[in-house]
Amino acid sequence: MKKLLLIPLILILTSCAAPTRTDHDEFFVVDSGTIHAEKVPYFVDCLNDGFNKAHWGLTSFEVRQSTRAAGYRVETYTGSLNYLIVSADIFNDGKVVLNESSAASLINTKGEKEAFEVCLLEINKELI
């Protein structure tokens, strides 16, 4: 019985050790770009939609959006352990950056990366 309780306890303790965006050494830039400043809200909407479509099936993921002093942040967390795996910063001046967490090493983040690229292309295509 003790062994059965040990596994959930370890999972709970390791989830507390998941990196946050204040742990700068735990995140690396996987993509970046620039959009026109007036398109920032549309890019945020596009990322929210794309990140929400990135995972399907029995897996539990949560997309969160927050307003920051210099813009917005859109992030994907694992639903069960609450690990931050992907974080996108969208700045009011039009700079956009996609960061991946070291905690995402065993999680497929291809959907978020594709969503970021598609949104960047779509928003910039509208300006041509």
N, C-alpha and C positions, 0 to 999 in steps of 0.2 A: 504494500500500500504506500509506503514511503517513497518508493521509486516512482510511482504514478504521480505523486504530488511534486516530485523534484523537477520533472520536465516543465510543467506550467510555471513553476517558480523561476526557473532559469529563463524562460521566455519573457516573463514579466520583468525580471532584472535587466535583461539585455535590451528590452524595449526602452527602458529608462536611459540607456546609454546611446540611443540613436542620436546622430548629429542634428543640430539645428543650424539655421543660417548664420548664427553668430560664431559657429565653428568654421571659420574661413578655410582652414586646411583640409576640411572634409568635402569640399565642393570644387568642381572644376568646370570650366566653360566648355560646352560642347557645340554651341552655335551662337551667333550674334548677327546683328544687322541694324539697319536704320530705316525708319518709316517717317512720313511727314507727321508732325506733331498733332495736326488736327485729326489724324486717323488712329490715334492711340486708343480711344474707347472701342473702336471697331476691332482692333487687333486683340484687345483684352477679351472681347466677346468671342472672337474666333478661337483663341487659345482655350478658353473655358470649354467651348463646345468640342474642340479637338481632343483635349485632355480627357474629357468625359467619355469619348468614344474609344480611347486608346486601349482600354482593358474591357474584357467581356467574360462571360461564363461564370464560373463559381468563385472567381477571385473577387476580393473586396478592396476597392480603391476609392479614395475620396479626393475630389478636387476642391481646393479652397482658393478664394480670391480675397486679397486684402488691399486696402488703400495705404500707400506709403507717402512719406513727405515729398518724395520726388517722382511719384507715379503709382504704379500698381505692382502687385506680385501675384502670380498664379502658380499654385503648387499641387503636386500629386502626392498623397500619402497612402501607405498601405492601410487598409481598413482595420485589420486585425491587430497589428503590432504598432500602428501609428508611426511608421518610419517615413520620414520625408525622403522621397526618392528623386523628384525633379522639381526645380524651382525656376520660374521665368520672371525676370524683372523687366518691366515695361516703363521706361522713364518718360516724363512729360515732354522732354525735348525730342522724342522719337527714337532714342537708342533702345534696343531690345537685346536681352541676353538670356540664354538658356543654360542653366547650371544643372549638373547631375551630382547626386550625393554618393559618397563612398558606400553608403548603405544599399545602394541600388546594384551592387556588383552581381547579385544573383537574380535580379528582377529585369525582365525585358522592358526597356524604356523606348523601344523603337517607335511605338505609337506616338509618344509625346514629341520625339525628335521629328517625326514626319509631320505632325500637326504644326510644329513651330515653322518648319520650312514652307509648308503649304500656306499658312497664314501670312508669312513674310512675302511670298510670291503673290498671293491674291491681293493683299493690301497695296503692294507696290505696283501691281498691274493696273489697278484702278486709277493710278495717277498718270498713266501714259496717255 
